Amino acid sequence: MRRRIEGLRDSTRSATEEVPNVFLVRVERVRFRWHAHKPFYELRFSVLEPQNRAGQAICSRLYCTPKALWKLGWFLRDFAYDSELFGRDEIDDRIIVGLQGVVFTHATNHTSLLRLDGFAPASQWEEFSATSPANLSGSEVAK
């Protein structure tokens, strides 16, 4: 029996062709996951901009190993996490939910997670979106 599944041929495109690399996002969920060698925060973002991707989810991880704490700190600073708690080396998951900022992503094939390459304050979105392929319309991105 034959079945027609619309969009199947597009599934072979590389993830980097499909996903723009700069997004204005809001943190929807954060969970700490303990692992003996690599504890991490599992993050779920909701895309706010570009408009053609609004509402879509981005999932990723930020590791809490001594070598990776710089990236977690960068994320917290640029997403305007409470500086008093930050200064006391404390993270409150409830405060992180709802924070907004810019993420730079790198798509990796065969995974539902995107690698987070960088962050910026939400106030800098216009500056980054003007030079990013993320501000293209959906038909332009798919080409």
Secondary structure, 3 states (H helix, E strand, C coil): CCCCCCCHHHHHCCHHHHCCCEEEEEEEEEEEECCCCCCEEEEEEEEEECHHHCCCEEEEEEECCCCCHHHHHHHHHHCCCCHHHHHCCCCCHHHHCCCEEEEEEEECCCCCCEEEEEEEEHHHHHHHHCCCHHHCCHHHHHC
